[in-house]
Amino acid sequence: MSSYIIEGGKRLQGESYVSGSKNASLPIMAASILNKGITKLYNVPNIHDTQMMIEILKSLGCKVKKNQNKIVIDSRNVCKYEIPENLMHQMRSSVIFAGAILGRYKKAIFSYPGGCDIGSRPIDLHLKGFEKLGVNINKNFGKIICNVEEITPCEINLDFPSVGATENIMLASCLANGTTTIVNSAMEPEITDLQNFLNQMGAKISGAGTNIIKIQGVNKLKDVSYNIMPDRIEAGTLLGATAITGGEILLKKVEINHITPIIDKLGQMGCKIKLKEREIELKAPKRLKAIDIKTMPYPGFPTDMQAIMGACLTMASGTSIITENIFENRFKYLSELEKMGAKVKIEGKSAIIKGTRTLYGTKVNSTDLRGGASMVLAGLSAKGTTKVDNIEYILRGYEKLDEKLNNLGAEIYKI
């Protein structure tokens, strides 16, 4: 197990940039199966999760070449329709292959996915969507076996705007004979990126970014080259790291419209922010102000940023309340922050954080991807040395996080 050692108390200052989006890359990589040809992807983050997707693609019969942030996928000779169980268990996003395999082969075998333990994340909405499309589903000793003669286009009303279910339905139905409509679809920017990718491949999809998406089936798809969108959660994390250290940053390669709720909250906390085209200039105050946050599906405040802001608010002036409306286990990181001197109380879905002037470096654990990132932020601002263990979670979703922070004046290294 790897760890980060962080010498706290360094004010971050300088320029940085945002890498490609993890949550956009993963479904787009899975979608490459559908075109039965060559897919060239640019700006793919070099992280554990994209490497796992490459391993799954190879296991299905794809040829994959990787050169830094460029990936070339040859899916012409895909010959399997079962996702290996050991790879499924390593990350939740592996379930997105199910829709792509169904769309191409009309059958798929997979198991329940793994990933961060941030709460109950059942795939029932995915399976209900498949059933609406005419897919016959059998569950056998932990495996899910899907078969269909032909995908049946229809209208699917999602009980909750699930990102994964929306993506899986899009992938399964884009080669169907007719039009599928998703009502109460997820509206996240990553959904729009997937739509744009599929449409460049020859699909006919409209409505991404709204709560109704229409997928008009086509007979075949074509080779494509595509540039992945910037990672909005990494952008928020770098801005949060600057804010908690009282620093100043010019952040480049950022899609400002994707992080409006994050920018608004940082402004409420006292940060001075200037917006340019694909650039954000942030100057933090000497001490942040307490605020209240409620996580919601997009365009609300993202649950993935909740832990990042939670770390920042431990040192804010006043008392903050964070209400988590998406995942019930998203507060596990707070017990680690308490080891550093944070004053936290959890009441149901809410965390009450009373700001303190000083956090103290100690040994803490990454509880999940974003919780691990919050430990890094706390360590950057803490007095003394912080050791963050189990950083494999962090490496799943952040490209060169330690390098980017060191370039801004931090003192963090991996052991």
C-alpha positions in Angstrom: 0.0 0.0 0.0 1.3 3.5 -1.0 1.1 6.6 1.1 1.5 10.4 0.8 3.8 12.3 3.2 2.8 15.9 3.4 4.6 18.8 5.1 1.8 21.2 5.9 1.7 25.0 6.1 2.7 25.8 2.6 0.7 28.4 0.8 -0.2 27.2 -2.7 0.6 29.7 -5.5 1.1 29.6 -9.2 -0.4 28.0 -12.4 -1.9 24.6 -13.0 -4.1 22.8 -15.4 -7.0 20.3 -15.4 -6.5 16.8 -16.8 -9.1 14.9 -18.8 -12.2 13.7 -17.1 -12.2 10.3 -15.4 -16.0 10.1 -15.4 -16.3 11.0 -19.1 -13.4 8.7 -20.2 -14.7 5.5 -18.7 -18.1 5.3 -20.6 -16.5 6.6 -23.8 -13.9 3.9 -23.6 -16.6 1.3 -23.1 -18.6 2.8 -26.0 -15.7 2.1 -28.4 -16.9 -1.5 -28.6 -19.9 -0.4 -30.6 -18.2 0.9 -33.8 -16.5 -2.4 -34.7 -13.5 -0.3 -35.8 -10.8 2.2 -34.7 -11.4 4.7 -31.9 -8.8 7.4 -31.1 -9.2 9.1 -27.8 -7.2 12.2 -26.6 -6.9 13.8 -23.2 -7.5 10.5 -21.4 -6.2 10.8 -17.8 -3.4 8.3 -16.9 -5.0 6.9 -13.8 -5.8 3.5 -12.3 -9.4 3.4 -13.5 -8.6 4.1 -17.2 -5.9 1.4 -17.0 -8.6 -1.0 -15.6 -10.9 -0.1 -18.6 -8.0 -1.0 -20.9 -7.6 -4.3 -19.3 -11.3 -5.1 -19.7 -11.2 -4.0 -23.4 -8.3 -6.3 -24.0 -10.0 -9.2 -22.2 -13.0 -8.8 -24.6 -10.7 -9.0 -27.6 -9.8 -5.4 -28.4 -6.3 -4.3 -29.3 -5.3 -1.2 -27.3 -2.3 1.1 -27.8 -1.6 3.8 -25.2 0.8 6.7 -25.5 0.6 9.1 -22.5 -2.9 10.6 -22.8 -3.8 9.1 -26.2 -5.5 5.8 -26.5 -6.2 3.9 -29.7 -8.8 1.1 -29.5 -9.3 -1.5 -32.2 -12.6 -3.2 -31.5 -13.0 -5.0 -34.8 -12.1 -8.4 -33.4 -14.1 -8.3 -30.1 -15.0 -12.0 -29.5 -16.3 -12.1 -26.0 -19.3 -10.8 -24.2 -18.4 -11.7 -20.6 -16.7 -9.1 -18.4 -14.1 -10.8 -16.1 -15.3 -10.9 -12.5 -11.9 -9.9 -11.0 -11.9 -6.7 -13.1 -15.6 -5.9 -12.4 -14.8 -6.0 -8.7 -12.1 -3.3 -8.9 -14.3 -0.4 -10.0 -18.0 0.4 -10.2 -17.7 2.0 -13.7 -17.0 -1.4 -15.2 -20.8 -2.0 -15.3 -21.0 0.5 -18.2 -19.6 -2.2 -20.5 -22.9 -4.1 -20.1 -24.8 -1.6 -22.3 -22.1 -1.5 -25.0 -21.8 -5.3 -25.1 -25.6 -5.7 -25.3 -25.8 -3.1 -28.1 -23.2 -5.0 -30.1 -23.9 -8.7 -29.3 -27.5 -8.7 -27.8 -26.1 -10.6 -24.9 -23.8 -9.9 -21.9 -22.5 -11.6 -18.8 -21.2 -9.6 -15.9 -21.1 -9.6 -12.1 -21.9 -6.9 -9.5 -19.3 -4.1 -9.7 -16.9 -3.0 -6.9 -15.4 0.5 -6.2 -15.5 2.9 -3.3 -17.6 2.1 -0.3 -19.5 5.4 -0.2 -23.0 3.8 0.3 -25.5 1.7 -1.4 -25.2 2.0 -5.2 -27.4 -0.8 -6.6 -27.5 -1.4 -10.3 -31.3 -2.0 -10.3 -32.0 1.1 -12.4 -29.5 -0.2 -15.1 -31.2 -3.6 -15.1 -34.8 -2.2 -15.1 -33.7 -0.1 -18.1 -32.4 -3.2 -19.9 -35.6 -5.0 -19.2 -37.6 -2.2 -20.7 -35.5 -2.6 -23.8 -36.7 -6.3 -24.0 -33.6 -7.8 -22.4 -34.1 -11.1 -20.5 -32.1 -11.0 -17.3 -31.1 -14.0 -15.1 -29.1 -13.8 -11.9 -27.0 -16.9 -11.2 -24.5 -17.3 -8.4 -23.5 -13.6 -8.5 -23.5 -13.4 -12.3 -26.0 -11.4 -14.3 -26.8 -13.0 -17.6 -28.5 -10.8 -20.2 -30.0 -12.0 -23.6 -32.2 -10.3 -26.2 -33.1 -11.1 -29.8 -33.5 -7.5 -30.7 -33.4 -4.3 -28.5 -36.9 -3.0 -28.4 -37.0 0.8 -28.4 -39.3 2.4 -25.9 -39.7 5.2 -23.3 -37.9 4.6 -20.1 -38.8 6.6 -17.0 -35.9 6.5 -14.5 -36.9 6.6 -10.8 -33.7 8.6 -10.1 -31.5 10.5 -12.6 -28.7 7.9 -12.4 -25.7 8.7 -14.4 -24.7 5.1 -14.9 -28.2 3.9 -15.9 -28.6 6.8 -18.4 -25.2 5.9 -20.0 -26.0 2.2 -20.1 -29.4 2.8 -21.8 -27.8 5.1 -24.3 -25.2 2.5 -25.2 -27.6 -0.4 -25.4 -30.1 1.4 -27.7 -28.0 3.4 -30.1 -28.0 0.5 -32.7 -31.6 -0.4 -32.1 -34.3 -0.2 -34.8 -36.4 2.8 -33.6 -36.3 5.6 -31.0 -35.7 5.2 -27.3 -36.5 8.0 -24.9 -35.0 8.4 -21.4 -37.2 10.5 -19.1 -35.7 11.9 -15.9 -32.2 11.2 -17.4 -29.1 12.4 -15.6 -28.0 15.8 -16.8 -24.2 15.7 -15.9 -21.7 17.1 -18.4 -20.2 13.6 -18.8 -23.5 12.5 -20.3 -23.2 15.3 -22.9 -19.6 14.2 -23.6 -20.8 10.7 -24.2 -23.6 11.9 -26.5 -21.1 14.1 -28.5 -18.7 11.1 -28.8 -21.4 8.7 -30.0 -22.8 11.3 -32.5 -19.3 11.8 -34.0 -19.3 8.0 -34.3 -22.5 8.2 -36.3 -25.2 7.8 -33.7 -28.3 10.0 -33.5 -28.8 11.2 -29.9 -30.3 14.4 -28.7 -31.2 16.0 -25.4 -28.1 15.3 -23.3 -27.8 18.0 -20.6 -31.6 18.0 -20.2 -33.8 15.5 -18.4 -35.1 13.9 -21.6 -32.7 12.1 -24.0 -33.8 10.6 -27.3 -31.8 7.9 -29.0 -32.7 7.2 -32.6 -31.2 3.9 -33.6 -28.8 3.6 -36.6 -27.6 0.6 -38.5 -23.9 1.0 -37.9 -21.2 3.3 -36.5 -17.9 4.5 -37.8 -14.3 5.2 -36.7 -13.8 8.3 -34.6 -11.2 10.6 -33.0 -12.4 12.4 -29.9 -11.0 14.7 -27.2 -12.2 14.0 -23.7 -13.6 17.0 -21.7 -11.7 18.4 -18.6 -12.3 16.8 -15.2 -14.6 19.1 -13.2 -14.0 17.4 -9.9 -10.2 17.7 -10.3 -10.7 21.4 -11.1 -12.7 21.7 -7.9 -10.1 19.8 -5.9 -7.2 22.1 -7.1 -9.3 25.2 -6.3 -10.1 23.7 -2.9 -6.5 23.0 -2.2 -5.6 26.6 -3.0 -8.5 27.9 -0.8 -7.6 25.8 2.3 -4.0 27.1 2.2 -4.9 30.7 1.7 -3.3 30.6 -1.7 -3.6 32.0 -5.2 -3.9 30.0 -8.5 -4.5 30.4 -12.2 -6.2 27.2 -13.3 -6.1 26.4 -17.0 -7.9 23.9 -19.3 -11.1 24.1 -17.3 -14.7 24.1 -18.5 -16.2 26.9 -16.3 -19.8 26.1 -17.1 -19.4 22.6 -15.6 -18.3 23.9 -12.1 -20.6 26.8 -11.5 -21.9 25.4 -8.2 -18.4 24.9 -7.0 -17.3 28.5 -8.0 -20.4 29.9 -6.2 -19.6 28.1 -3.0 -15.9 29.2 -3.1 -17.1 32.7 -3.6 -19.4 32.5 -0.6 -16.4 31.3 1.4 -14.6 34.5 0.7 -12.5 33.6 -2.3 -12.0 36.3 -5.0 -12.6 34.7 -8.4 -12.0 36.0 -11.9 -13.3 33.9 -14.8 -11.8 33.9 -18.3 -12.3 31.5 -21.2 -11.3 28.1 -19.9 -9.3 29.7 -17.1 -10.1 30.6 -13.4 -8.1 32.9 -11.2 -8.7 32.3 -7.5 -7.3 34.2 -4.6 -8.2 32.9 -1.1 -8.7 35.0 2.0 -6.5 34.5 5.1 -9.4 32.5 6.6 -12.4 31.0 4.8 -16.0 31.7 5.9 -18.4 29.0 7.0 -21.2 28.1 4.5 -23.9 25.5 4.1 -23.9 22.9 1.3 -26.5 20.4 0.0 -25.4 17.8 -2.5 -27.8 17.3 -5.4 -27.8 15.7 -8.9 -26.4 18.0 -11.6 -26.8 21.0 -11.9 -26.8 21.0 -8.1 -23.7 20.8 -6.0 -21.8 17.6 -6.8 -21.5 14.8 -4.2 -18.0 14.2 -5.5 -17.0 17.6 -4.2 -18.6 17.2 -0.8 -15.5 15.8 1.0 -13.2 18.4 -0.6 -15.3 21.2 0.7 -15.7 19.4 4.0 -11.9 19.6 4.5 -11.9 23.3 3.6 -14.7 24.1 6.1 -12.9 22.5 9.0 -10.8 25.6 9.1 -13.5 28.2 8.2 -14.7 30.9 10.5 -18.0 29.8 12.0 -20.2 26.7 11.8 -21.0 25.0 8.5 -23.6 22.3 7.7 -23.2 19.8 4.9 -26.2 17.8 3.8 -25.5 14.7 1.7 -28.5 13.7 -0.4 -26.9 11.1 -2.7 -24.7 8.6 -0.9 -25.3 7.6 2.8 -21.6 6.7 3.5 -20.0 9.8 2.2 -19.1 11.1 5.7 -16.6 8.4 6.6 -13.7 10.8 5.9 -14.8 13.1 8.8 -13.6 10.6 11.5 -10.2 10.9 9.9 -10.3 14.7 9.9 -11.2 14.5 13.6 -7.8 12.9 14.2 -6.3 16.1 12.9 -8.3 18.3 15.2 -11.4 19.0 13.2 -14.6 19.6 15.2 -17.4 17.6 13.5 -20.8 16.2 14.5 -22.9 14.0 12.2 -26.7 14.1 12.5 -28.4 11.8 10.0 -27.7 13.1 6.5 -26.0 16.2 7.8 -22.5 17.0 9.1 -22.1 20.0 11.4 -18.6 21.4 11.1 -17.3 24.0 13.6 -14.3 25.7 12.1 -11.0 25.6 13.9 -7.9 27.7 13.3 -5.4 24.8 13.3 -5.3 21.2 12.1 -2.4 19.0 13.2 -0.5 16.6 11.0 -0.9 12.9 11.9 -1.4 9.5 10.3 -4.8 9.2 8.5 -6.4 6.9 6.1 -8.0 7.3 2.6 -11.6 6.1 3.1 -12.5 6.4 -0.6 -11.4 8.4 -3.7 -12.8 11.8 -2.7 -12.4 11.2 1.0 -8.7 10.5 0.3 -8.4 13.7 -1.6 -9.9 15.6 1.4 -7.1 14.1 3.6 -4.5 15.5 1.2 -6.1 19.0 1.5 -6.2 18.8 5.2 -2.6 17.7 5.3 -1.6 20.7 3.1 -3.0 23.1 5.6 -2.1 21.3 8.8 0.7 22.1 11.2 3.4 19.5 11.0 3.6 16.2 9.0 0.6 14.2 7.7 0.8 10.7 6.4 -2.1 9.6 4.2 -2.3 5.9 3.9 -4.2 3.7 1.3 -3.8 6.3 -1.5 -4.7 3.7 -4.1 -8.1 5.2 -3.8 -6.8 8.6 -4.8 -4.7 7.2 -7.6 -7.9 5.8 -9.1 -9.2 9.2 -10.0 -6.4 11.9 -10.0 -3.6 12.2 -12.5 -0.3 13.6 -11.1 -2.0 15.1 -8.1 1.2 15.2 -6.1 3.2 16.6 -9.0 0.6 19.4 -9.6 0.5 20.3 -5.9 4.3 20.4 -5.7 4.4 22.7 -8.7 2.2 25.1 -6.7 4.5 25.1 -3.7 3.3 22.1 -1.7 5.6 19.6 -0.1 4.1 16.2 -0.8 5.7 12.9 -1.9 4.6 9.3 -2.4 6.2 6.4 -0.5 
